[in-house]
Amino acid sequence: MVKKIRPVSRIIRIEKEINRILGEVFSDNKGLLGLDESWVPCVDIFERGNEIIVEVELPGVAQKDISILLYSNHIEIKGIKRENIQSQKIKYMRLERESGTFRRFVFLPTAVIPEKARALLENGVLTIILKQFRRKKEKEVVLEIQKSED
């Protein structure tokens, strides 16, 4: 039997639990206490001009195995990374690479326009490019109070 070593720090585990709990609020698809997810991909979020860029590390995950649900203020990324164990003749001494299902909720710093989003998967990095929702400048309107008709 191969013992898998899971190099997940306590901070990542806490963040995973927070994301799972918050995700249950926003998601209709609720697993049994979130125990079906076996690993959590790392995420970077940054701003470039009027775009929000979300980069997710998904090494070894096929494009067909990734699902992205996009809302105006958060993203749900889920999928599966399949194990790549060659054959029974190999005896692993150490097996650290994560595999199995994953689900990650990313809360965005600003509202975005979901219809204008793009996603690219290249070299194991999923890049999601989002257009920020910019409200037009509010117009100041002076409202006069009318006399009531008594």
Sequence and secondary structure as in RCSB ss.txt:
>XXXX:A:sequence
MVKKIRPVSRIIRIEKEINRILGEVFSDNKGLLGLDESWVPCVDIFERGNEIIVEVELPGVAQKDISILLYSNHI
EIKGIKRENIQSQKIKYMRLERESGTFRRFVFLPTAVIPEKARALLENGVLTIILKQFRRKKEKEVVLEIQKSED
>XXXX:A:secstr
         HHHHHHHHHHHHHHHHH S   STTTT  B   EEEEEETTEEEEEEE TT  GGGEEEEE SSEE
EEEEEE      TT   S      EEEEEEEE SS EEEEEEEEEEETTEEEEEEEE                  
